[in-house]
Amino acid sequence: MDVLTVKSVEQRLLREYLDLPGLTLSLAQTARLLRVDASTCQVVLNHLVDAQYLAYDESGMYVRASRDGDLELWKTLVKNRLAVLAQKPFPSPTETRSGRGWPQTTDRRFTESVLPRASLSRARSGSSKAP
């Protein structure tokens, strides 16, 4: 079970509860709904209960956490969590050097608007002499 799998399952589950705030699911129902194995599902459910997004009731079902009955507050917190989960992590320095990280682009419009054409061609050729 990798971190990306857990994050994607967490996103999917939070979206289900966000769309259907009255949703009540058991572990087995949740695993079937999300099409994941029970152990991965249990890890995600435990995390969401610990973070107080979901609650585990006395009948063994997972429900939306109360948040003092304030549904709008709960929705806001879930939307914020979903936004955090959707963010891509920063690339490591080795990924950036190898070209797999941030895209390396050169915007020639900027370069050409700041430097006169003669200076630009000298900079490209490595020459520092004036024309």
N, C-alpha and C positions, 0 to 999 in steps of 0.2 A: 504494500500500500504506500504510494508516494504522496508527497505534499500536494501536487497538482490534482490528483484524484480527490483527495479530501476537500480541497478548496472548491472544486467544481461540484461535488456532492453537496457541500454546505450552501453554495449559491443556489443550486436547484431547489433544495429543501426550503430555504428562506423565501424564495420566490413563490413556492406553493403556499406557504403559510401567509405570505403577504397578499396573494390573490384570494385566498379563502381563510380569513382570520378565525373562523369557527372550526377549522379543520382539526380533527382528532384522529391520531394514527397510532397503531402499535408498532413495535420494532419490525415485525414481519411485513406489515402493510407498507411501512416506509421503504423497506428494502425492495419490495416488489414495485412500488411506485417509481422509485429512482433507478431500478434495474441494477442494483449493486449487491455485493455479498453482505451478509448480516454483520460481520465483524467491522467492515468499513462503515456501515450504517450506524453501528453502535458507537464507534469513535466520534462520528459527526454529531449524533444526538447527544452524547455526553458533553461534548464541547458546547453545544448550543444551550443545554440546560445549565452548565456551569457559568456561561456568559449571560444567563437570564433572558435569552431570546425565547426559549421554550421552557415549559414546565412538565414534570412527570407527575401525573396525578395518581391517586390511590388505586385506581382501577388498572394501572399499568399502561396508560395511554399518554402520548405526548401531545400537549396542547400549547397554544400561544401563552406566553408568560403574561401575568396580569398587568404589571406596571400601574398598579392602583386603578385599574379599569380604564385607563386612558389609551384607547385604541390609536389615536393619532400620534401620541408620543411613541408608542411601540412601532408604528409604521415608519416614523422618522428615523428611529434608531436602526431598524432593519435596512432601510434604504441607505443609510450611512455605511452600514457594514457591507452591503452589497457593492457600494462604490469602492470601498477599500479592497475588497476581494477582486474587483475587476481591474485594479491597477496592475501594471506589469512591473516586475522588480527591476531595479537599476542593473545594467550589465556590469559584470566584473571587469576589472582592468584588462585581464587577458582576453575577454571577449571583445572589448573595444579595440585592442591592438590587432586582433586577428580579423577584424572586419565583421564579426557576427553581432556586435552590440549596436550602438547607436548608428544610424545611417550616416555615412560620410558623404556630404554633398558640398559642392562648390557652387555658389550662386554667382555666376559670371555677371549678371546684371549689376550686382552690388560692386564687384571689383571694377567693372568697366565704368561705372558712374563715378567712382571715387578717384581712380587713376586715369590720367590721359592715356590714349591708345599707345603712344610712343613708349611711355613708361611701362605700360602693361606688356608690350612685346619685349622690351629689354628684360623685364622681370622674368618672363617665361624663358628667354634664351640664356639667362644668367649673366648678361652683360650689364655693366654699370656705367658705361660711357654714354655721354649725351649724343644725340644724332647729329 
